Amino acid sequence: MTTHTALAPAQAKARLHELTVVDVRTPGEYASGHLPGAHNIPLDHLDAALPALMAAADRGDLLVVCASGARSADACATLAESGVAAATLTGGTAAWVQLGHDVHRPAGARTAWAMERQVRFAAGALVLAGLVAGRRRPAARMLSAGVASGLVFSALTDTCGMARVLAKLPHNRPRPADLDATVAALSG
């Protein structure tokens, strides 16, 4: 595998038994359904898990997945900077599910809205709050303008600052024990 490749869902399904799958979504997103055998290392914890990911890559090929392929592409780029070869799943878990492939959902796991849905809700709520508050204090409309500017910037750069902020909320953070267990499994 080269430094950063992409596998279509059909290719990944055919090779699933030989790949180490790393899901870089938040724990809530991961719990809502992930590829069979996937390990959850949220994108913002990738650097801390780098030694374990290097060890896993030494044993075989890595497949990095997220909801759409954007975060996994970022993760692959980060891994490539450290000399770790990894592939991303084209279209992410959304494409995987759309093709009817199985996903695992842990029993009793906490679930959260998908990050994209959380961003839409937060952005919409902030715009609405700015507009409502702007009826009494016109300067409050700047909140709506700021969110709109952020959304335009997000689209132009294919990044999302709001998602980075929302990922730090408690319901989107991995429990330390869960993350430690995942890192240990990848190391050994």
N, C-alpha and C positions, 0 to 999 in steps of 0.2 A: 504494500500500500504506500502511495506517495505521501508527502507531508499533509496534504489536505485534499481529500477526494469527496465525492458525493455518491451515495448509493441510493438507487430508487427503492421504494418499499418492497417490490418483488425481489430485487437482488438481496436486500437485507434479510428478508424472510427466508430465502434459500440458504443464507449463510449464518443464520441466527445461532445455530449450535456451535459455531466456531468463533463468534465475535464476543467481545466484552462490551456490553451496552451500558453507556453512562448517560443518564437523563439529567439535564442541567436545569430543569424547571424547578419551581418552588415545591416544597413538600406537599402542599395542598393540591397543586396541579398534578404532581406525580401520583398522589393517592387517588385522584379521579380516574386514573387509567394509564398504565404504562406498558411498554413492550415487555414480553415475558423475559424474566431474568435481568431486567435493567437495574442498575445501581443508581441511587439518587445522590448526586453531588450538585447542589444549586450553583449556578454560574458564579455568584459572588463568593463561593467557597472553593473555587477551582484551584487557586494558588495554594491554599492550605493542603489540598489533596494531591498536589503535583507529584510528590514522591511515590504515592500509591499508584497514581495513574501511569507513571513511568514504569513501575514494576509490572503493572498489568499489560502495558504495551510491549514489554520485553517478552511476555508469554504468548502474545497473539495480537490480532488487530482490534483496534478500538472503534466503536461506532458511537458517536455522540448525537443525542436526540433532544429535541424540545418540541414545542407545540407546532411551530411552522417551519423551522429550519434557520431562523435568524439568530437566535441565541446560540444554537449549536454551531453555527458558522463562526460566531465570535469565539466560542470555546475552542474550536479547532485552530483558529488563528493564535490564540493564547498558548495552546499546547505546542503548536509549530514553533513558536518563539523559543520554547524550551527543548526543541528537538524531538518532540513526541509526535509521531504520525497518528492521525485519526481521520476518520471519515464522518461526514454528517449525513443524516437521513433526509433526502429530498422531500420537502413538504411536511416534514416532522410527523408527530403522532396524528395530526389531523389527516394527512394523506394515508397513513397506516390504517386508521379507523375507517376512512372513506372506502378503502378497498376491501373492507370486511375482515381484516386480520384481527386476531385476538389481542386483547389487552388484559392485564391483570389489575385487579382492584383489591388491595388488602382489606380483609374483614376488620371492621372497627376503626379503620384509619380515618383521621380527620381530613375533610376535604374543604377546599376553598374554591372560589371562582377562578377561572382561568385568568392569567395576568392581563390579557388583552381586555377581558370583560371588566376587571377591576379598574383599569386605566380609563375605559369608556365611562364607567360610573363616576369615578373621581373627577374627571375632566368635565362631564356634564353637570355634576353637582356644583363644582366651582364656578362654572359659567353661569348657571342659574342663580347661585348666591350673589355673584357680582351684579347681575341684572336686577335682582330684587332689591339688593342694598342700594343700587344705583338710583332707585326711585327717590330715595331720601337724601342720599349723598352721592351726587354725580361722579365724584372721584372713585367711588367703589367699582364703577364700570371698568376701571383699569385692571381689576382682577380678571374679568372676562377677556379683556384684550391680551393680558399676559398669558392666559391659558391658550387662547387661539394662536398666539405667536409660538408658543411651545409646541403645539400640535403641528404647525407648519414646519417648524425647524425639525421636528421628529420625522416628518414625512420626507423632507429633503435629505436628511443625513442617515435615514434608516436606523436611528437610535431612539431611545425613549427614556428620558430622564425621569419621568413620572413612574415608569415601571421600576427603575432602580430605587426610587424612594419607597414605593409600595412594597418592594421585595424585602425591605427592612422591618416591616410590621411583624408583630409576633406570630400571627397566623400564617405568615409566609416563610418563617425561619425554621430551619431544621432543629430538632431537639439534639443537644450535644451528644447524647448517647446514640441516637440514630446515625448521626454523621460519623462518629467514631467507629461504630460497627461497620458501616459501609467502607470507610477507609481501610479498616483491618481486613475486610473481605477482599478488597482490591489488592492489598499489599501481599497477601499470602497465597 
